[in-house]
Amino acid sequence: MPLCSLFSCVLLNILFLTLSEGAWVTLLLLAVSAPAVLGYLGNRCQGTSSEMEVQKKKHFAVQRRDLQTVHMSKQEAMLEVKDMLKRIDELLTLACVYAESVYKVLYWESHAMSSMFYGSVLTAVCLLYMVPVGLSLSVLNSALFLWNRNFCRDQGCPNPVLEGCCLCLCRTPALQERVWAPLL
């Protein structure tokens, strides 16, 4: 698994660095149209439904019909509505808190946060303007790959300090002794 991940990282970096503007447009069009084409082909290729799929559809149709004919007392319905209104109130309160914090950053009420935000936006714009897009994507891909702490975690590294690292080559006991003995 780690070898496959490393191979895909290197392949993506090569792809990002070698594509021209026309290829980027073509790749973008392909990425946008691929899900639609796959969905269309999936529906066309299914053809006839199996008996099991027909039974599932009938089962879900019966459940939908049962839900439409649910009978509740007025008091139960009022409790349901009150519960729903409480959840909506909590959601709106949370949205207001987020909007207020965004407002503080955008309108310089929090000077430290605003400075960091506008500085990072300016840095990102300058980098995107000066550095080619392919190089930017390649650096981002490499950074995401190298910062992945769960990479190689399932290999069982004997040194707990280096457990999340990608350099964990411990496959056999002899190799473990040669590699890790000087470090232990």
PEQUI-V802850 format. One record per residue. N is the residue number from 1. OMEGA is omega in whole degrees, 0 to 359 (999 if undefined). BURIAL is # if it has 16 or more other C-alpha atoms within 10 Angstrom, else .. D_CENTER is the distance of its C-alpha to the mean C-alpha in whole Angstrom. Layout:
# PEQUI-V802850
{{N	OMEGA	BURIAL	D_CENTER} {N	OMEGA	BURIAL	D_CENTER}}
This chain:
# PEQUI-V802850
{{1	179	.	19} {2	179	.	19} {3	178	.	21} {4	179	.	19} {5	177	.	16} {6	178	#	19} {7	180	.	20} {8	177	.	17} {9	180	#	16} {10	179	#	20} {11	177	.	20} {12	178	.	17} {13	177	#	19} {14	179	.	22} {15	181	.	21} {16	184	#	20} {17	186	#	23} {18	182	.	25} {19	175	.	24} {20	182	.	27} {21	178	.	26} {22	178	.	27} {23	178	.	25} {24	179	.	22} {25	178	.	23} {26	179	.	24} {27	178	.	20} {28	178	.	19} {29	178	.	21} {30	180	.	20} {31	180	.	17} {32	185	.	18} {33	183	.	20} {34	180	.	19} {35	179	.	17} {36	180	.	20} {37	179	.	23} {38	177	.	21} {39	179	.	21} {40	180	.	25} {41	178	.	26} {42	178	.	24} {43	181	.	27} {44	185	.	30} {45	181	.	30} {46	178	.	29} {47	182	.	33} {48	179	.	35} {49	177	.	33} {50	181	.	34} {51	181	.	36} {52	180	.	33} {53	178	.	31} {54	179	.	34} {55	178	.	34} {56	180	.	31} {57	178	.	31} {58	180	.	34} {59	180	.	33} {60	177	.	30} {61	178	.	33} {62	178	.	35} {63	179	.	33} {64	180	.	32} {65	177	.	36} {66	179	.	36} {67	180	.	34} {68	183	.	36} {69	179	.	39} {70	179	.	38} {71	179	.	41} {72	174	.	41} {73	181	.	43} {74	180	.	43} {75	177	.	43} {76	179	.	40} {77	179	.	38} {78	178	.	39} {79	177	.	37} {80	180	.	34} {81	178	.	34} {82	179	.	35} {83	179	.	32} {84	179	.	29} {85	177	.	31} {86	179	.	30} {87	178	.	27} {88	178	.	27} {89	178	.	29} {90	179	.	26} {91	179	.	23} {92	176	.	25} {93	178	.	26} {94	178	.	23} {95	178	.	22} {96	178	.	26} {97	178	.	25} {98	180	.	22} {99	179	.	24} {100	179	.	26} {101	176	.	24} {102	178	#	23} {103	180	.	27} {104	180	.	28} {105	184	#	26} {106	184	#	27} {107	170	.	30} {108	173	.	31} {109	173	.	32} {110	189	.	30} {111	182	.	31} {112	181	.	29} {113	180	#	26} {114	179	#	27} {115	179	.	28} {116	182	.	25} {117	182	.	23} {118	175	.	25} {119	179	.	26} {120	176	.	22} {121	179	.	22} {122	178	.	25} {123	180	.	24} {124	180	.	21} {125	179	.	23} {126	179	.	26} {127	180	.	24} {128	179	.	22} {129	187	.	26} {130	183	.	27} {131	178	.	25} {132	183	.	24} {133	180	#	21} {134	179	#	21} {135	178	#	22} {136	180	#	19} {137	179	#	16} {138	178	#	18} {139	178	.	18} {140	179	.	14} {141	180	#	14} {142	180	#	16} {143	178	.	15} {144	180	.	12} {145	184	#	14} {146	180	.	17} {147	180	.	15} {148	182	.	13} {149	182	.	16} {150	178	.	15} {151	180	#	16} {152	183	#	20} {153	184	.	20} {154	181	.	21} {155	178	.	24} {156	180	.	26} {157	183	#	27} {158	181	.	30} {159	184	.	30} {160	179	.	28} {161	184	.	28} {162	187	.	26} {163	183	#	24} {164	186	#	20} {165	181	#	22} {166	182	#	21} {167	183	.	25} {168	186	#	26} {169	188	.	28} {170	178	#	30} {171	182	.	31} {172	179	.	35} {173	180	.	37} {174	179	.	39} {175	178	.	36} {176	181	#	35} {177	182	.	38} {178	185	.	39} {179	190	.	35} {180	182	.	35} {181	179	.	39} {182	182	.	39} {183	183	.	36} {184	999	.	38}}
